[in-house]
Amino acid sequence: MPATDEDGEVDLGVSLEVIATVVDLANAVQSPEEGTLGDGDEDEELDDESESDDLDDEDVTLDVLTEYIDELNEDQQASLIALAWIGRGDYDAESWDEALKLAYERNAAGTAAQYLVDMQGLGDLLAEGVAAFGLSVEDVER
């Protein structure tokens, strides 16, 4: 299990705010219909030009997610990988130290961003990983 601070808060090596940001960005990338701006009252049928604009928006969002993760330090990146593994069920909360150690090894090449963005359902995996420690990204103000 990760260490706890003097207030009894779990120290995952990355703040809930950072995790929530990654969850939001990942959900926007992997569920573009939920992550697009607008009121949703537009016609269902799109012409070819509109469809290509939507794809460009998805690429920008993917770039934003990748850049955001790249800018995190090695500890934060390893923690995100370990949390995703816990959320996926590869490890449980009690195996945190082992998962974190292997996440550091996995990230030795500095490819955390690409590895994480390639995970299907990354946002959900991170949210589940955090939930395994009795925390919630839903509690984070956005």
C-alpha positions in Angstrom: 0.0 0.0 0.0 1.2 3.5 -0.6 2.3 5.7 2.3 -0.2 7.9 4.0 0.5 11.5 5.1 -0.1 13.0 8.6 -3.8 13.6 7.7 -4.3 10.0 6.8 -4.4 10.8 3.1 -3.0 8.2 0.7 0.1 9.3 -1.2 -0.1 7.8 -4.7 2.9 9.8 -6.0 0.6 11.9 -8.1 -2.1 14.3 -7.1 -5.8 13.6 -7.6 -6.0 16.8 -9.7 -3.4 15.5 -12.1 -5.2 12.1 -12.3 -8.5 13.8 -12.9 -7.0 15.9 -15.7 -5.7 12.8 -17.4 -9.0 11.0 -16.9 -10.9 13.9 -18.5 -8.5 14.2 -21.4 -8.5 10.4 -21.9 -12.3 10.3 -21.9 -12.4 13.2 -24.4 -10.0 11.3 -26.7 -11.6 7.9 -26.4 -15.2 9.1 -26.4 -15.2 12.0 -28.8 -19.0 12.4 -28.9 -18.9 13.1 -25.2 -15.8 15.2 -25.3 -16.8 17.6 -28.1 -18.0 21.2 -27.4 -21.4 22.4 -28.5 -25.0 21.9 -27.5 -25.6 18.7 -29.4 -28.5 20.0 -31.4 -26.6 19.8 -34.7 -27.8 17.6 -37.6 -26.7 14.0 -37.3 -25.6 13.9 -41.0 -22.3 15.6 -41.6 -20.6 16.4 -44.9 -17.1 15.1 -45.6 -15.5 18.4 -44.6 -17.2 18.4 -41.2 -16.1 14.8 -40.5 -12.5 15.7 -41.3 -12.7 18.7 -38.9 -13.9 16.4 -36.2 -10.9 14.1 -36.8 -8.5 17.0 -36.5 -10.1 17.9 -33.2 -9.6 14.3 -31.9 -5.9 14.5 -33.0 -5.4 17.8 -31.1 -7.0 16.3 -28.0 -4.7 13.2 -28.3 -1.8 15.5 -28.7 -2.8 17.5 -25.6 -3.2 14.3 -23.6 0.2 13.0 -24.8 2.0 16.3 -24.1 0.4 16.6 -20.6 1.6 13.1 -19.6 5.1 13.8 -21.2 5.4 16.9 -19.0 4.8 15.0 -15.8 7.9 13.8 -13.8 9.0 10.2 -13.8 7.3 9.5 -10.4 4.0 10.8 -11.6 4.2 8.9 -14.8 5.0 5.6 -13.0 2.1 6.2 -10.6 -0.3 6.6 -13.5 0.9 3.4 -15.1 0.6 1.5 -11.7 -2.9 3.0 -11.2 -4.0 1.9 -14.6 -2.8 -1.6 -13.9 -4.7 -1.7 -10.7 -7.8 -0.4 -12.4 -7.4 -3.1 -15.0 -7.1 -5.7 -12.3 -3.5 -6.7 -13.0 -2.7 -5.7 -9.4 -4.7 -4.8 -6.3 -4.2 -1.9 -3.9 -2.2 -4.2 -1.5 0.3 -4.8 -4.4 1.0 -1.1 -4.9 4.7 -1.3 -4.2 5.2 -4.1 -6.7 3.1 -2.4 -9.3 4.9 0.8 -8.9 8.3 -0.8 -9.1 7.3 -2.6 -12.3 5.8 0.7 -13.7 9.2 2.4 -13.2 10.9 -0.4 -15.1 8.2 -0.2 -17.8 8.8 3.6 -18.1 12.6 3.3 -18.2 12.5 4.2 -21.9 10.5 7.3 -21.2 7.5 6.2 -23.2 4.8 6.5 -20.5 2.6 8.9 -22.5 2.4 6.6 -25.6 1.9 3.5 -23.4 -0.9 5.1 -21.5 -2.7 6.7 -24.4 -2.7 3.3 -26.1 -4.6 1.8 -23.2 -8.3 1.2 -24.1 -10.5 2.9 -21.5 -7.6 4.8 -19.8 -9.9 7.2 -18.0 -12.0 4.4 -16.5 -8.9 2.4 -15.6 -7.4 5.3 -13.7 -10.7 6.1 -12.0 -10.9 2.4 -10.9 -7.3 2.4 -9.8 -7.9 5.4 -7.6 -11.2 3.9 -6.3 -9.2 0.8 -5.1 -7.6 3.2 -2.5 -11.0 4.6 -1.4 -10.5 7.8 -3.3 -12.5 9.3 -6.2 -11.6 11.6 -9.1 -15.2 12.7 -9.1 -14.4 14.6 -5.8 -11.9 16.8 -7.6 -13.2 20.2 -8.5 -12.8 21.0 -12.2 
